[in-house]
Amino acid sequence: MTPPQRKRRRPKPELAPPPSMPPTPENGGEDGDTRNPERLYVISGADGARAELDLVTLIVARAAPPPSVTPEQAALLRLCLAPLSVAELSAYLNLPFSAMTALITELITAELVQARAPIVRQALPDRSLLEAVMHGLQKL
């Protein structure tokens, strides 16, 4: 699935603070962010309970986004029509992993998404199997 293409919005030059002002959180300095005024605790909810998710855990939507979900959750549900990892979702939505786990936890408790462990393949084949194949080929 191709990620949605978004154009970055840049602040207009006439709205940017003058260079003589010291950087403060209010005008987009060190701790502030003029691109996203919402703080992470607003996005991530209040209770703090989190599902045990890994960066490679696959998330799949079970239903279309209902009108009661937040915009971030609706975007996450639209992206998860096909299985996507938490790392991919974090990159597509431009949210940190901690905020993604909080959003996904809320969707899991509402039964709107399903978390799946990735398929783990054995790193190396069994040595005895390889030896049996090799001896079988030598006897031919």
C-alpha positions, -999 to +999 in steps of 0.1 A: +000+000+000+013+034-010+014+059+019-007+090+015+012+119+001+009+150+021+024+184+014+042+201+042+027+234+053+053+261+060+045+291+081+039+322+060+068+347+063+046+375+075+033+354+104+067+341+115+081+358+146+107+385+140+143+373+143+150+397+172+126+378+195+143+351+217+130+316+211+102+307+235+077+278+236+050+303+225+067+313+193+081+279+183+114+279+202+132+250+217+102+234+235+074+247+213+063+234+179+044+257+156+035+229+132+014+209+157-001+229+186-016+198+203+005+183+231+010+145+231-010+141+263-040+155+244-037+130+216-027+100+238-056+101+264-056+103+301-055+068+317-020+058+306-027+021+302-008+007+272-010-025+252+023-043+248+032-034+213+065-037+194+077-017+164+070-047+142+035-056+156+010-056+127-022-036+131-053-044+110-085-025+111-117-044+119-142-017+109-144+016+091-138+046+114-170+056+133-178+093+136-169+092+174-132+087+169-105+114+169-090+125+136-057+107+144-076+075+151-097+079+119-065+083+099-050+052+116-081+031+108-080+042+071-044+033+068-049-001+085-072-016+058-041-038+050-018-049+078+008-023+087+035-023+114+034+002+143+067+017+129+050+023+095+020+039+111+042+061+133+060+073+102+029+078+081+011+098+108+042+116+119+036+107+156+062+092+180+060+056+191+047+064+225+017+083+211+010+055+186+009+029+213-016+050+232-038+055+201-036+018+192-044+008+228-076+028+227-086+013+194-079-022+206-101-017+237-128-004+214-123-035+192-118-014+161-083-028+153-065-061+159-029-064+168-010-094+153+025-106+160+047-107+129+055-140+114+089-151+128+109-172+105+136-195+118+170-178+114+189-208+103+176-242+090+181-273+111+217-287+106+205-323+106+180-315+078+207-300+057+230-330+063+202-354+053+196-335+021+234-334+013+237-371+019+207-378-003+221-357-031+255-375-028+238-409-032+222-399-065 
